[in-house]
Amino acid sequence: MQPIHRQTSLIEDNPKKPLTLACYFCRKRKIACQSPPASSPDRTCNQCAKRKLKCVYPATSRRGIRPRVYDLQDDRLPRPSAPLSL
């Protein structure tokens, strides 16, 4: 018997589109932010253009695992060796 060769859907031939980020105004209002094409010199989204607002995009995405921020005071507090009973 010969193994059957199947094409898997996990491998994509076309690279994915770059992630489009919502501007700060659309993030705050939780509305759809449709940014113009990359070839356009003006980067104002449709929502900000309607309202004649300055459209500002974040520098980085908020997706993914965020680094933990530790408070310095937590390290100074004594930790109980046994759980507290009520």
C-alpha positions as CSV (number, residue, x, y, z in Angstrom):
1,M,0.0,0.0,0.0
2,Q,1.2,3.5,-0.8
3,P,0.5,6.4,1.5
4,I,-2.1,8.9,0.2
5,H,-0.6,12.4,-0.2
6,R,-3.1,15.0,1.0
7,Q,-2.7,18.7,0.7
8,T,-3.0,20.2,4.2
9,S,-4.8,23.5,4.8
10,L,-2.2,24.5,7.4
11,I,0.2,25.6,4.7
12,E,-0.8,28.8,3.0
13,D,0.5,29.7,-0.5
14,N,-0.3,33.4,-0.1
15,P,1.1,35.4,2.8
16,K,-1.4,37.0,5.1
17,K,-2.3,40.7,4.8
18,P,-0.5,42.9,7.3
19,L,-2.4,43.5,10.5
20,T,-4.5,46.7,10.3
21,L,-4.7,48.6,13.5
22,A,-7.6,50.8,14.6
23,C,-6.9,54.4,15.4
24,Y,-7.2,55.7,18.9
25,F,-10.6,57.3,18.3
26,C,-12.1,54.1,16.8
27,R,-10.6,52.0,19.7
28,K,-12.2,54.3,22.3
29,R,-15.6,54.2,20.6
30,K,-15.2,50.5,19.7
31,I,-16.3,51.1,16.1
32,A,-15.0,49.8,12.8
33,C,-11.9,51.6,11.6
34,Q,-11.4,51.4,7.9
35,S,-8.0,52.8,7.1
36,P,-7.2,54.0,3.6
37,P,-5.0,52.0,1.2
38,A,-1.3,52.0,2.0
39,S,-0.6,53.9,-1.3
40,S,-2.7,56.9,0.0
41,P,-0.7,59.8,1.3
42,D,-3.4,60.7,3.8
43,R,-3.8,58.1,6.6
44,T,-7.1,59.3,8.0
45,C,-9.7,56.6,8.5
46,N,-13.3,56.8,7.4
47,Q,-14.7,57.6,10.9
48,C,-12.2,60.4,11.6
49,A,-12.7,61.8,8.1
50,K,-16.5,62.0,8.7
51,R,-15.9,63.9,12.0
52,K,-12.9,66.0,10.7
53,L,-10.7,64.7,13.5
54,K,-7.0,64.1,13.5
55,C,-6.5,60.4,13.0
56,V,-3.7,58.9,15.1
57,Y,-2.6,55.2,14.9
58,P,-0.7,53.4,17.7
59,A,2.9,52.5,17.0
60,T,2.5,48.8,18.0
61,S,-0.3,46.3,18.2
62,R,-1.8,45.2,21.5
63,R,-2.2,41.6,20.4
64,G,-0.1,38.8,21.8
65,I,1.3,38.1,25.2
66,R,2.1,41.2,27.2
67,P,5.1,41.3,29.5
68,R,4.2,41.2,33.2
69,V,4.8,44.3,35.2
70,Y,5.9,43.5,38.8
71,D,5.4,46.0,41.6
72,L,8.6,46.5,43.6
73,Q,6.6,46.6,46.9
74,D,5.4,43.0,46.4
75,D,8.9,41.7,46.8
76,R,9.3,43.5,50.2
77,L,6.2,42.0,51.8
78,P,6.8,38.8,53.8
79,R,5.1,35.8,52.3
80,P,3.3,33.4,54.6
81,S,4.8,29.9,54.6
82,A,1.5,28.2,55.2
83,P,-2.0,29.2,54.0
84,L,-4.0,31.2,56.4
85,S,-6.9,29.4,58.1
86,L,-10.1,31.2,59.0
